[in-house]
Amino acid sequence: MIEEHTEPATEESFAALLDAYSAEKGAEARIGDRIKGRIVSIGKDAVFVDTGRKIDAVVDRAELLDAEGNLTVSEGDELELYVAAVGENEIRLSRAVSGAGGAQALREAFQKKAPVEGKVKEPCKGGFVVDVMQRRAFCPISQIDLAPVSDPAAHVGATYQFLITRFEDKGRNIVVSRRSLLSRELEVLKKQFMESLTIGDVLDGKVTRLMPFGAFVSLTPGVEGMVHVSEISWSRTALPEEVLKPGDRVRVKVLSIDPAAGEKPPRIGLSIRQLEEDPWLSVEERLRPGDVVRGRVTRCMNFGAFVEVAPGLEGLVHISEMSYTRRVLKVEEMVNPGDTVTVAVKGIDLEKRRIALSLKDAEGDPWAEVIEKFPAGKRVEGVVEKKEKFGIFVRLAPGITGLLPIGSIKRSSSAAMLEKIREGETVSVAVEEVNVPKRRISLAPAGTDDEGDWQSFSPAAKGSFGALADKLQSALAARKK
């Protein structure tokens, strides 16, 4: 008896559950409803979705393609779409409500904030006329896109998805917005992108704007990162516009991700140069001591000037290596940032990443040919460079200075004139001795046009006067006899 009473009760419970399940499966789907479903099959033109109801749900395959025409879903994926139409045998799903519909369908789309499909018919004052489910709607020009509209005609004839923002007077006054829908979709895409972004990722981006401190790069719609000026290139660049311009496509590496604070977007640090080879890895193949190369002055310091001789390879010209021909007290007397100069490579320190350069070696050492130009005994003219107690420094040529000792001056018949001579005036001197290793030249007075010195009246120097002197001496000797 117990078994006889138990079995009907079990059957009754199962039947009740089945009825409840069937009722749920047959729940009414109305146009504009947003429902979830799982893809069960993908056909040539349609994708079939199980929404948990008795009848099948179908969405056009074309609605699930990306810009390149590739299908963005696969079997088993879960979708969230809108009910576009309900028939006896199927439910048509869509990303937006479309087709012919009455005021009630539009009202439901407005109340449920469901997208509707509309075609831009023509521009009008302040916006566009849009055909939405065979009804006339108005879209303000500021609501047709995320970016400001420069050419309204570019939108005419296009079919977009819109949100109804105003529904009044039984559907005779309808205002729609595409911008609000794009913003909503953009936030979803930004969230998905940020969830997948990690430090070290290498991405392709587009330069959007340049600032003195760096370049902003768009990584995906609505998400920008910043490449600091120090991370743009291995080359030391003063301004980003020297290397980049808005619109350039660049490949970047993610260095840092700072989460958003409040409503502010996250700060993403990027690098371009870290995806390029470190120029110091091949410096020995490109530069050798003794090479003479062209470079650009990047910085001037008290002790010298930094010169970039190749992208990312910067060397120092010490102030002592500025010139053979002049005494340099301030670097800016010779070079300034931005100048292009010729330098000689003096040494390379790979461990410390230093390159020693020389401006004067690139120009050539004027002492290299001093023996040929200023042999001992040669009379030359020079410029008084400086007067000291011990003598006068005379510049014979650029980079070549000799000393006229005070002792030689006092012994000279030109002593009075030499003591009065001033810096910058020209003086005649004779080369007495040249010491190339010590870079010293000793000078002697060469006399003036009025006075002359012992050399100018010597028989060796003046052959004709020597013969006359001999005749005079002979005549004097004869008279004494």
Residue pairs with C-beta under 8 A, 6 or more apart in sequence:
22 54
24 52
25 52
25 53
25 54
26 53
26 54
27 53
29 35
29 51
29 53
29 83
29 86
29 91
30 83
30 86
30 108
31 83
31 84
31 85
31 86
31 97
31 101
31 105
31 108
31 109
32 82
32 83
32 97
32 105
32 108
32 109
32 112
32 114
33 82
33 83
33 112
33 114
34 80
34 81
34 82
34 83
34 112
34 114
35 51
35 57
35 80
35 81
35 82
35 83
35 93
36 51
36 78
36 79
36 80
37 49
37 50
37 51
37 52
37 57
37 78
37 79
37 81
37 93
38 49
38 50
38 76
38 77
38 78
38 79
39 47
39 48
39 49
39 50
39 73
39 74
39 75
39 76
39 77
39 78
39 79
40 48
40 49
40 50
40 75
41 47
41 48
41 75
42 48
42 61
42 71
42 73
42 74
42 75
43 61
44 61
45 60
45 61
45 62
46 58
46 59
46 60
46 61
47 58
47 59
47 60
47 61
47 64
47 73
48 56
48 57
48 58
49 56
49 57
49 58
49 59
49 79
49 81
49 93
50 56
50 57
51 57
51 91
51 93
53 91
55 88
55 89
55 90
55 91
56 89
56 90
56 91
57 90
57 91
57 92
57 93
58 90
58 91
58 92
58 93
59 79
59 81
59 92
59 93
59 94
60 94
61 71
63 94
63 95
64 71
64 72
64 73
65 71
65 72
66 72
73 79
79 93
81 93
81 94
81 95
82 93
82 94
82 95
82 96
82 97
82 114
82 115
83 91
83 92
83 93
83 97
84 92
84 93
84 94
84 96
84 97
84 98
84 99
85 91
85 92
85 99
86 92
94 117
95 115
95 161
96 114
96 115
96 116
96 117
96 161
96 162
97 105
97 109
97 114
97 115
97 116
97 117
97 133
98 116
98 117
98 133
99 117
99 133
100 133
100 134
101 133
101 134
102 171
103 135
103 170
103 171
105 133
106 116
106 132
106 133
106 135
106 164
106 167
106 171
106 174
107 167
107 171
108 114
109 115
109 116
109 164
110 164
110 166
110 167
113 163
115 161
115 162
115 163
115 181
116 132
116 133
116 161
116 162
116 163
116 164
116 176
117 132
117 133
117 159
117 160
117 161
117 162
118 130
118 131
118 132
118 133
118 137
118 139
118 159
118 160
118 161
118 162
118 176
119 130
119 131
119 157
119 158
119 159
120 128
120 129
120 130
120 139
120 144
120 155
120 156
120 157
120 158
120 159
120 160
121 128
121 129
121 130
121 131
121 156
122 128
122 129
122 156
123 129
123 152
123 153
123 155
123 156
124 138
126 140
126 141
127 138
127 139
127 140
127 141
127 142
127 143
127 144
128 138
128 139
128 141
128 144
128 152
128 155
128 156
129 136
129 137
129 138
130 136
130 137
130 138
130 139
130 162
130 176
131 137
132 162
132 164
132 174
132 176
135 171
135 174
136 174
137 162
137 164
137 174
137 175
137 176
138 174
138 175
138 176
139 162
139 175
139 176
139 177
139 178
140 175
140 177
141 149
141 152
142 148
142 149
142 179
143 165
143 176
143 177
143 178
143 179
143 180
144 155
144 160
144 178
144 179
145 155
145 178
145 179
145 182
146 179
146 182
146 183
146 186
149 155
160 178
161 178
161 181
162 176
162 177
162 178
162 181
163 176
163 177
163 178
163 180
163 181
164 174
164 175
164 176
165 175
165 176
165 177
165 180
166 173
166 174
166 175
167 173
167 174
168 174
186 221
186 222
187 222
189 220
189 221
189 222
190 220
190 221
190 222
190 223
193 219
193 220
193 223
194 223
194 266
197 219
197 254
197 257
197 268
198 254
198 257
199 254
199 255
199 256
199 257
200 253
200 254
201 253
201 254
202 251
202 252
202 253
202 254
202 275
203 219
203 251
203 252
203 254
204 249
204 250
204 251
204 252
205 217
205 218
205 219
205 225
205 249
205 250
205 251
205 252
205 270
206 217
206 218
206 247
206 248
206 249
206 250
207 215
207 216
207 217
207 244
207 245
207 246
207 247
207 248
207 249
207 250
208 216
208 217
208 218
208 224
208 246
209 215
209 216
209 246
210 216
210 240
210 241
210 244
210 245
210 246
211 240
212 229
212 239
212 240
213 228
213 229
214 226
214 227
214 228
214 229
214 231
214 232
214 240
215 226
215 227
215 229
215 232
215 240
215 244
216 224
216 225
216 226
216 227
217 224
217 225
217 226
217 227
217 250
217 252
217 270
218 224
219 225
219 252
219 268
223 265
223 268
224 265
224 268
225 252
225 254
225 268
225 269
225 270
226 267
226 268
226 269
226 270
227 240
227 250
227 252
227 270
227 271
227 272
228 269
229 237
229 239
229 240
231 255
231 269
231 270
231 271
231 272
231 273
231 274
232 240
232 243
232 244
232 272
232 273
233 243
233 272
233 273
233 276
233 311
233 312
234 273
234 276
234 278
234 279
234 311
234 312
235 243
235 308
235 311
235 312
236 298
236 299
236 306
236 308
236 312
236 314
237 243
238 298
238 337
244 250
250 272
251 272
251 275
252 270
252 271
252 272
252 275
253 270
253 271
253 272
253 274
253 275
254 268
254 269
254 270
255 269
255 270
255 271
255 274
256 267
256 268
256 269
257 266
257 267
257 268
257 269
258 266
258 267
258 268
258 269
259 266
260 266
273 312
278 312
279 286
279 310
279 311
279 312
279 313
280 312
280 313
280 350
280 353
283 313
283 348
283 350
283 355
284 348
284 350
286 310
286 313
287 293
287 309
287 310
287 313
287 345
287 348
287 355
288 345
288 348
289 345
289 346
289 347
289 348
290 344
290 345
291 344
291 345
292 342
292 343
292 344
292 345
292 362
293 309
293 310
293 342
293 343
293 345
294 309
294 340
294 341
294 342
294 343
295 307
295 308
295 309
295 310
295 315
295 340
295 341
295 342
295 343
295 357
296 307
296 308
296 338
296 339
296 340
296 341
297 305
297 306
297 307
297 335
297 336
297 337
297 338
297 339
297 340
297 341
298 306
298 307
298 308
298 314
298 337
299 305
299 306
299 337
300 306
300 331
300 332
300 335
300 336
300 337
301 331
302 319
302 331
303 318
303 319
304 316
304 317
304 318
304 319
304 321
304 322
304 331
305 316
305 317
305 322
305 331
305 334
305 335
306 314
306 315
306 316
306 317
307 314
307 315
307 316
307 317
307 341
307 343
307 357
308 314
309 315
309 343
309 345
309 355
309 357
313 355
314 355
315 343
315 345
315 354
315 355
315 356
315 357
316 354
316 355
316 356
316 357
317 335
317 343
317 357
317 358
317 359
318 356
319 328
319 331
321 346
321 356
321 357
321 358
321 359
321 360
321 361
322 328
322 331
322 334
322 335
322 359
322 360
323 334
323 359
323 360
323 363
323 399
324 360
324 363
324 364
324 365
324 366
324 367
324 398
324 399
325 360
325 363
325 366
325 398
325 399
326 398
326 399
328 334
334 359
335 341
335 359
341 359
342 359
342 362
342 363
343 357
343 358
343 359
343 362
344 357
344 358
344 359
344 361
344 362
345 355
345 356
345 357
346 356
346 357
346 358
346 361
347 355
347 356
348 354
348 355
348 356
349 355
349 356
365 399
366 397
366 398
366 399
366 400
367 399
367 400
367 436
367 439
370 400
370 434
370 436
370 441
371 434
371 436
373 397
373 400
374 380
374 396
374 400
374 402
374 431
374 434
374 441
375 431
375 434
376 431
376 432
376 433
376 434
377 430
377 431
378 430
378 431
379 428
379 429
379 430
379 431
379 446
380 396
380 428
380 429
380 430
380 431
381 426
381 427
381 428
381 429
382 394
382 395
382 396
382 402
382 426
382 427
382 429
382 443
383 394
383 395
383 424
383 425
383 426
383 427
384 392
384 393
384 394
384 395
384 421
384 422
384 423
384 424
384 425
384 426
384 427
385 393
385 394
385 395
385 401
385 423
386 392
386 393
386 423
387 393
387 421
387 422
387 423
389 406
390 405
390 406
391 403
391 404
391 405
391 406
391 408
391 409
392 403
392 404
392 409
392 418
392 421
392 427
393 401
393 402
393 403
393 404
394 401
394 402
394 403
394 404
394 427
394 429
394 443
395 401
396 402
396 441
400 441
401 441
402 429
402 431
402 440
402 441
402 442
402 443
403 440
403 441
403 442
403 443
404 418
404 427
404 429
404 443
404 444
404 445
405 442
405 443
408 432
408 443
408 444
408 445
409 415
409 418
409 419
409 445
412 418
412 444
412 445
412 447
412 453
413 445
413 447
413 451
413 452
413 453
414 445
414 447
414 448
414 451
414 453
415 445
417 448
418 427
418 445
421 427
428 445
428 446
428 447
428 448
429 443
429 444
429 445
429 446
430 443
430 444
430 445
430 446
430 455
431 441
431 442
431 443
432 442
432 443
432 444
433 441
433 442
434 440
434 441
434 442
435 441
435 442
445 453
446 453
447 453
447 456
455 461
456 462
457 465
458 466
459 465
459 466
459 469
460 466
